[in-house]
Amino acid sequence: MERRKHEAKTHTSYNNSLIESRFKVSLFLYRMGGIPLKMKPVSRLNALYNLSLILCFYITNICVGLDTVVHRHKLSLAMKKFRIFLGMIMTMWMHISVR
């Protein structure tokens, strides 16, 4: 029984290191974007960075949306702003889904 537990732990740690080695870049990019996948305990500085990153993104998204509404009478400017706003909305949806 004891041996099975040891083998299971070894197998689990092997899989975790395999995931880390194969998807190192993807996991790094997700972590930098504030999405904690396969995370080790994070420092307070990293948690503060993730919070500020997410907060700034959502505030910027709101500001771009309001700027689109304000400039709705200038069609060319509103279309430029709306394109950015739509891309940010899609990114926000992906962040919420993955989170």
N, C-alpha and C positions, 0 to 999 in steps of 0.2 A: 504494500500500500504506500509506504513511504517513498519507494522508488518511483512509482507512478507520478506522485506529486512533483518529485524532482524533475522527471522527464517532461511533465507538462510545463513547468516553469522554464526549463531550458528551451522547449519548443516555442513558447510564447516570446521569450526574449530574442530567440533567433528570428521569428517573424517580425518583431518590432525593428530589429536592426536591419533586416532585409528591406522593409518599407522605407526606413530612413535612408538607406543607401540608394535605392532605386528612385525615389521621389524627392530627393533632397532639395532640388530647385523649386519644385511645385509647393512643397511644404513650407519652404522659406518665404515664398511669395504670398501664400495664404496667411502666414503668421505676420508678415509685414503689413498686410491689409487688415489685420485685426481679427482674423478668423482662427481660433485656437484648435487646430487639428493635430492630434498626436503630440500634445504639448507636455513638456515637463513643467514642474511648477515654475511660474514666471515671477520675476522680480517686481517690486512695486513700481520701479521706473518703467518697465515694459508695460505694465497694466495702465499706468498713467498715459503713456504714449498711445496705446490702443484706444483708450477712452477719448483722448483729444483728437485722434485721427477720425474716429467715427463721428464725433460731435462736429468737427469742422466740415466733414463731407455733407452731413445732413443740413447744416446751416447754409452752406453754399448752394445746395440743391434748392432750398426754400427761396434764397435770394434770386437765383436764376429764374425760378418760376414766377416770382413776383415781378421781376424785370421784364419778362415776356408779357405779362398782363399789362404793365404800365406802357410798354411800347407797342401795343396791339394796333394802333392807328398807323404806325410806320411799318408797312407790310414786310419790306426787305429786312429790316432790323429784327422784327418779331420772328420771322422765319429762321434767322440765324440763331436767335436765342432759344427758340423752341427745339431746334435740332440738338443743341447742347443739353437742354432740359430733358429731352426724351432719352438721350444716351445715359444721363445721370439716373433717371428713373429706372432704366433697365439694370444698371449697375447696382442700384439700391435694392431692387427686387432679387438679384442674384445674391447679394450680401445677406439679406434676410433669409433666403431659402437655404443657403449653406450654413448659416449660423445656427 
